[in-house]
Amino acid sequence: MDLKKLIQTTFFTGIALAVISCNNGQKQKSADALLLQDVTLIDGNGTEPQLHTDILIQGDSIATIGQKLDTTNVKTINLNGKTLMPAMISDHVHIGSLKGTANKAEYYSEENIKAQLDKYQDYGVLNIMVMGSDRPLLFEKGIRDKSVAGNYPGARLHSAAFGFGVPKGAPPIEFAMDYVYRPEKPEQVAAQMDSLAKLKPDFVKIWVDDFGGKYKKMDPAIYKEIIRQAHQRNLRVAVHVYYLSDARQLVADGVDVIGHSVRDSIIDDALVQQIKAKGITYIPTLSLDEFAYIYARKPEWINDPFFKASLEPGVYEMITSEKYQNDLKNAPNYIKNIKAFETALKNLKKLYDAGVLIAMGTDSGAMPLRAQGFSEHLELELMVQAGLTPLQAITVATKNAAQALRIDKKFGTIEKGKTADLLILKGNPASDIKQTRSIYAVYKAGKEVSKGPLK
């Protein structure tokens, strides 16, 4: 072969190999691509739903959003107008020690953790924040780290590890709270904070409440030192609070997250402006306050299979028994609990209208009657009852919750480049918030992981 032919052969062989390589690359690129066609898109940003939209998922992420996207070499699922929204995020839950009709330390196990993470996933909640009730097992087995990285089944578990409470006070030790730090004086806080910081918690949780007069409240000198020591270590502090007077002092002392509603009084305008100016997040946990009295009668969802599927064995029988309902009605705090719920609704609306960052949390899993998974859907309904629009409530449960947890670069909205954590619904919650319960499918990191709790 002469030199000219050799050059030509080499040239065309190179082109052929390049074409083959390109085609193989295209096949490789498309092998894990999925196109969800014709959805009504609620993107989590609060904007109106986008009709007839396509979502291209590449691997674990959203690659393209548009209309009539190219279907070449891509697995395609036509959803025929079903609604697609971001998976929800709950910034205040408890997990692992709930079993049957009780919450006990001895129930805390990896098996129980997995089952409850799967339950949240079935309900379309794919990131949860456990507020101060975790136990050493979670860290010794690396469960938290694997879960946050997406290498563990069910919802991703974020943790405040072991919170700070009061000796012989809140949180009640009998509710699996025996690993909570309970400093007796401010000088003990620094060493305890050093111990906690080694676990790299997302928040430092503190309980500042007397639980209806049952317990002595945390000394302000101690919680002020907790906040100071946490901030020195670049840790944010989330507080369990009930009373306006406590909230006012905690805001002044620099707390970062108010983890429950203020329920004894309407928040005054001056404090609202301080909360906003300091960038404090407010997690209203409305469902907790409704659960405190609602079983005294039969709420309209009591026999809904979507609710019943969320309950631990024996809980449905407990809460629907005549004795349980009568005990609630006759309890000395029954009327107080109803008024607390009504106050919580008003405070949420006032803070939301003022521009305070509201994030979703429910305290689900702290007690058997606070149903994991269902509580998050009920929370949406109650936010709408408080005066938010359905789209505003959804944004609280997705974008805002991600922002509060500082995971909003990857989660919380349907946008190009973000992780494909999706909730696909048969109905449209923009017109009826209860339609978040019409779950068709749940996608975690681009893969279908559930058909909902009633699968």
N, C-alpha and C positions, 0 to 999 in steps of 0.2 A: 504494500500500500504506500503510495507516494505521500509526501508531507501534506499536500493540500487536502487529500481525502481524509488523512488522519485528523487534521484540524477540524474538518467538517463533521466527522463522526463524533469526535469528542464534544463539539459544540451542541449538536442535536441530542446527544445522550444526556448532557447536562440539563438541557431544557426539559426533556422527558422526565428526568428524575425530579426536577423542580415542580413540574405539574403534578406528578404522583404524590410528592411530599405535601403540596398544597391541598390536594384532594383529601389525603389522609388527615391533614390538619383540620379540614372542614368537617370530616366525619367525626373526628375526636371532639371538636368544638360543639357539634350537635348532639353527641351521644348522651350528654347529661343536660340537654336543653329541653325546656318544657314551655309550651305556649298555652296560657289560659285565655280562651277566646270569649268575647262578648260578655263581659261582666259589667255590672253597675259598680263603679269604683268609689268607695269612701276612703280617701287616702290618709285620714287622720289629722290633716291640717285645718279642718273646720270648713273647708270649701264645699260647695254643693256637689252632690254625687255626679260622676262623669259616666254617661251612658255609653253602651256599646264599645267598651274599652278592652284592649288586649294587654296582657302582662306576659312578657318573656322572662323566664327564669333560667339562669345559667348557673349550674352548680347550686350553691346555697344562696345566691343573691339575685336581686332584680336587675335584669340587664336592660330592658327597654319597656316603656309604657307608651301605647299609642292605639291607633285604630287600623284594623285590617293589616296587621303585621304579616310579613312574609312567613309562610308555613313550610318552606322548603327544608327538608332534612331535619325537621323538628317534630317531636311528639306533641300532638295537639289535643286539648280537651275543650270542647265547646260547652260553656256553662249556661248558655241560653238566657242571659240576662240576670243570673243570680248575683247577689251582692257580695262584693269582696272588700274586706276591711283589714287593718292590721290586727294581728293577735293582741289580746289585752295584756296589760302589765299591772300587777297588784303590788303596791309598795308597802303594804302592812298586812302580813299574815303570820300564822304560826303553823308548824308542821312537825310531824314525827311522833308526838306523844299522845295523840288523839286516837282512841280505839273504842269502839262500841259507844257506851253512854258515859264514858269517863275520859279524863285527861290526866295521865299519870306518868311519872318518870320511868317506871319499869316497862312501859309500852314502847319507849323510844328504841327503834331498831332500824337497820337499813331496809329491811323488808317493808316496814311501815312507811318510811320516807319515800321509797320507790312507788308504793301504791298511791300515796297522796300526790306526788309529783305527776303521776299518770292521770290522776283525777283532774288536777288543774288543766293539764293538757287537753283532756277530753272536753273541757268546757271552754277551750279556746284561750286559756291564760298561759302564756309561754315564758314569762319572767315573773318571779315572785321574790319579795323581800321579806325575809324572816326577821321579825323585830325583837331580838334579844332573848329568845327562848331556846336557842340551839344548845347542843350538848357536845362533849369532847369527841364522841364517835364520828361526828360530821367531818371533823378536821383530821382525826387520826387515820381515817380511811380515805382521805382525800376526796370525799364526795362533793363538797362545795366547789373545789377547784375544777374537778372533772365536769360538774354540772354547768358551771359558768362558761366553760370552754365548749360546751355543746357535745361533750363525750359521755353523757349520762342520759338515761331515758327520762322522758317527761319534761315538765317545765324546768327552766334554768333557775337554780336556787342561789340567790344572793343573801348575804347574812350579816346581821349585826352581832353575831356570836353571843356573848354573855352580857346582858345589860346591867344597869346599876339600879338597885332598889334600896329598901329601908330594912334594917334589922327588925325581925318579927313584924314586918309590915308589908307594904305592896312592893312587888307583885306577890300574891299569895303563894307561899312555898309549896303548898299541896297541889298546885297546878303545874307540876314538873318544873319549878323555878328554883331548884336548889343549887344551880350553878351561877345564879345572879350574884354579882358583887354587891355587898351591903356594907359600905363604909360607915363607921360610927363617928368619925371625925374627919375634917378636911385633909389632915396630914396623911391619911391612909390612901388617898385617891391616886397619887402619882404612881406608886408601885403597882396598884391594880390596873391603872391605865397602861403602864408598860407591859403588863401581862396580856391585856386585851389587844394591844397594838400588834403584838407578834402574830396574831391571827388574821391581820389585815381586814378588819370589818368594814363594811360599806358605811355603817353609821355606828355611833355610840347611842344606845337606847337608855333613857332614864324614865322612871316612874315617879311622877309628882301628883299624887292623888290619895285621898283617904278612903276611897271605895265606899262612899256613902256614910262616912263616919266610923267605919270599922277599924281603920288603922291610923297610926300617926303618919303625917306627911313628911316627906324628905325635908330636912333642914335647908333653907335657902343657901346657907354658907357652904353646904356640901355640894349642892347642884351647881352653884357658881364655880366651885373648884373643878368639878367634873367638866364643865364646859371649857374652862381655861386650859386644863390639862389636855383635853381632846384637841382643841384648836392648836396647841403647841405641836401636836403630832399630825397636823393636817387631817384630822378626823372631824366629821360633822356630827352634830348631836340632834337626835330626834326624841321628842318628849311625849309621854303619855300624860295628858292633862284633861281636866274637867272644868275647873273653875276659872272665871275671867280674871280674878285677882292673881292667880298663879301664872296664867298666860301673860299677863302684863309684866310681871317681874321677870319671867323667863325670856321674854322678848328683849327686855332691857339688858339682861345678862348675856345675850348673844346666842340663844338657841337657833338652830338652823331649820328644823322641821317641827311643826306641830302635828303630832301623829294621831290626834282625835279632834272631834269638834269641841269647841267651848260650848257648854250645855246649860249652865246655870243662868246666864244673862246674855243679852244681845251685846255684841262687841261694839264698843264706842268708836266713833270716827277717828279719834286720835290714834288709837291702837291699830286700827285698820291701816292707817297711813304709815305707821311704824313698821308693820309687818311687810307692807309693800316696799317701802324704802330700803329695808334690810334684805330684801330678796328671800324672805322666809317662805318655805313651802308649807301648804296646809292640806292635810289629808283628813277628810271629814268622817270617814267610817260610819256613814249613815245607817247601813244595814245592821251594824252592831246595836245601835240604839233602837231600831225597830224590833229586832229580835228580843230585846229586853222585856217587851210587853205583848208583842203581837200574837203569841201563842195562847193568850188568854181567850182569844176567839179563833175562829178558823179563817185565816187569810185566804184570799181567792186562789192562791197557788199551792195550798197545802196538799192537795191530792194530785198535783201536776207531776207526771212521771219525770219531768226534767228536774224538779225539785227533789223528789224522792230518791232519784239515782245518786244524789250527792251525799246522802246521809249514811252515817255509820250504822251497822246493824243494831237494831233496838231503839234507835233514836226516834223514828217515826211513831212507834207505839208509845214512847214516853211522852212526846210533845202533844199527841192527840188524845191522851188519856184525860178523863174528866177530872181526876184528882190534880194533875199537873195544871190544867187550865184554871181550876178553882183556886189552887194555891197562888197562882200568879195574880188573879183578880183580887184576892184577899190580902196580898202582900202590902205592907205599909208603904213601900216605895212605888206602887203601881201607877198612881196618878203622877208622881214625880217623874217616872220614866217616860210617860207619854209627853209631858211638858218638855222634858230634856230633848226628845226627838224633834218636837216642833221648833224648839229653839235652835237646834242644830241645822235644820232646814233653812231657817232665816239667816243664820250666820254664814252658811255656805253661799247663799245668793248675794249677800252683802259683800263678802270678800271677793267673790268672782267678779262682780260688777266693778269693783275697785281695781281690778287688774292683778290681784294676788295669784301666784302660781298654785293652782289646785291640782292635786294628783290623786289618782284612785288608790284606795286601800280599804280593807274591810274588817281586819282582825279575824278573818275566817280561820278556823282551826284552833282557836284559843279555848273554845268550849264546844261540846257536841252540837248545840243548837245553832252555831254559826257555821253553816254548811259550806265546805270548801268547794269552790267552783260556782255553785249557784249564787253565793253571796255577791260575787262580782257582777253577775247579770242583774241581780236585784239592786245593787248599788247604782247602776246606770238608771234604772227606773226611778229610784228615789232622788237622784240628782235632777231628773226631769220634773219630778214632783216639786222640787225646791224652786224650780223656775228656769233651769237651764234648758236649752233646746236639745233635741236628741244628738245633733252633730256636735254641740259643745260638750255634752256628756261623753261622747265617744272620744273626743280629743283629750279630755281629762284622763280617760282610761288607756290611752295609747301614747300620743306625743308627749303630753305633760308628765305622765308617769315615767316615761323613758328619760325625760329631761331631769326629773327629780333624782333619778337613780344614776344619772350621768352615763347612760348607755344609748343616748339618742343619736350618736353617729352611726349606729348599726340597727337600731330598733325604733319602733313607735310610729313610723309613717311608711306609706308605700311610695318609695322614691328610688330612682336608679342608683344602684350601688349598695343599697341597704339589704340586710338579711331578709330572705323571703319567709317571714313568719306571718302567716295569713289565716284569716278566719273567713270561710265561705258560707254564706247564709242563703236559705231559700227565700226569705222575705227581705224587706228593706227597712232597717231600723231608723233611717232618716225620717220616715213618716210615722213609725211606730217602734219605739225603743225596745219593746218586748220581742221584736223580731231578731234580736241578737241570740235569742234562744232557739231559733230555727236553724240549727247548725247542720250544714251539708258536709263540710270537711274542714279539717284543721291541717295546715302545712307548717312544719318546723324546718327552717333552713332549706326550703325548696322541696321537701319530701312530705308526702301525705302521711300523717301519723295517727289520725283519728277520724271517725265519722260522727263524733260527738258522744255524749254519755249514754245515749239510747241506741247505740249501734247494735 
